[in-house]
Amino acid sequence: MFIKHKDTNKKEVRNMKIAEYKMNKNFSGSLIEIDGDHGETKSPREDRIYFVLEGSGKFIVDGEERQVVPNDLVFVPKNTPYNMNGKMKYFLVHSPEFKPQSDIS
């Protein structure tokens, strides 16, 4: 399956520019640019994989803090509180697909 950039859902949320890629009910992805703090959240239904493309920042996953730079990968299991901040561009994979109403802030 190929998803063209023109077929994505683009939006801005707080300090993030987001392009969402819907694949199927098992996976979705997002290309995100963030400049600042994401805000602590957790997803009771999705595992999330973040791949840092540009910039740098910090992830706090279940209380553990790590600096990230391009080519770093961060895995956040479902039901795990996390936050991030910095100026970064990253690709995010959700499994199953992203449902924003499921996130708990």
C-alpha positions as CSV (number, residue, x, y, z in Angstrom):
1,M,0.0,0.0,0.0
2,F,1.3,3.5,-0.9
3,I,-0.1,6.6,0.7
4,K,0.6,9.9,-1.1
5,H,1.4,13.0,0.9
6,K,-1.6,14.8,-0.7
7,D,-3.9,12.2,0.9
8,T,-2.9,13.0,4.5
9,N,-4.7,14.9,7.1
10,K,-2.7,18.0,8.1
11,K,-3.3,20.0,11.2
12,E,-1.7,22.2,13.9
13,V,-2.1,21.4,17.5
14,R,-0.6,23.6,20.1
15,N,3.1,23.7,19.2
16,M,3.0,20.9,16.7
17,K,2.5,20.6,13.0
18,I,1.1,17.2,12.2
19,A,0.6,15.2,8.9
20,E,-1.4,12.0,9.6
21,Y,-1.2,8.9,7.5
22,K,-4.0,6.5,7.9
23,M,-3.0,3.0,6.8
24,N,-5.6,0.6,8.3
25,K,-7.2,-0.3,11.6
26,N,-3.9,-1.8,12.8
27,F,-1.5,1.0,12.0
28,S,-1.3,4.7,11.4
29,G,1.6,7.1,11.2
30,S,2.3,10.8,11.7
31,L,5.0,13.1,10.6
32,I,5.3,15.7,13.3
33,E,7.3,18.9,14.0
34,I,7.3,20.0,17.6
35,D,8.8,23.2,19.1
36,G,8.3,23.1,22.9
37,D,6.6,20.8,25.4
38,H,4.2,18.0,24.3
39,G,2.5,17.6,27.6
40,E,2.3,14.4,29.6
41,T,-0.1,11.8,28.2
42,K,-0.6,8.1,27.9
43,S,-2.6,5.9,25.5
44,P,-4.5,2.9,27.0
45,R,-4.9,1.3,23.6
46,E,-1.8,2.1,21.4
47,D,1.8,1.2,21.3
48,R,3.8,4.1,19.8
49,I,7.2,4.2,18.1
50,Y,8.9,7.6,17.6
51,F,11.8,7.9,15.1
52,V,13.6,11.2,15.4
53,L,14.5,12.7,11.9
54,E,15.8,16.2,12.8
55,G,16.6,18.3,15.8
56,S,16.9,17.3,19.4
57,G,15.0,17.0,22.6
58,K,14.1,15.0,25.6
59,F,11.7,12.1,26.1
60,I,10.4,11.1,29.6
61,V,8.9,7.6,29.4
62,D,7.5,6.1,32.6
63,G,9.7,8.5,34.6
64,E,12.9,7.7,32.7
65,E,14.4,10.7,30.9
66,R,16.6,10.5,27.8
67,Q,18.0,13.0,25.4
68,V,17.3,12.2,21.7
69,V,18.9,13.2,18.4
70,P,18.4,12.2,14.8
71,N,18.2,8.4,14.1
72,D,17.1,7.7,17.7
73,L,14.1,5.5,18.2
74,V,11.8,5.6,21.2
75,F,9.2,2.9,22.0
76,V,6.3,3.8,24.3
77,P,4.1,0.8,25.3
78,K,0.4,1.4,25.8
79,N,-0.7,2.5,29.3
80,T,2.7,4.1,29.8
81,P,2.8,7.8,30.8
82,Y,5.2,9.9,28.7
83,N,6.2,13.4,27.7
84,M,8.6,15.0,25.3
85,N,10.0,18.5,24.6
86,G,12.5,20.1,22.3
87,K,12.6,21.2,18.7
88,M,12.3,18.1,16.6
89,K,10.9,16.5,13.5
90,Y,9.9,12.8,14.0
91,F,7.8,10.1,12.5
92,L,5.4,8.3,14.8
93,V,3.9,4.9,14.2
94,H,0.7,4.0,16.2
95,S,-0.5,0.4,16.6
96,P,-3.4,0.0,16.4
97,E,-4.4,3.2,14.5
98,F,-4.4,6.6,16.3
99,K,-7.6,7.5,18.1
100,P,-7.1,10.9,19.8
101,Q,-10.1,10.5,22.1
102,S,-8.3,7.6,23.7
103,D,-5.4,9.6,25.0
104,I,-5.3,10.5,28.7
105,S,-3.6,13.8,29.7
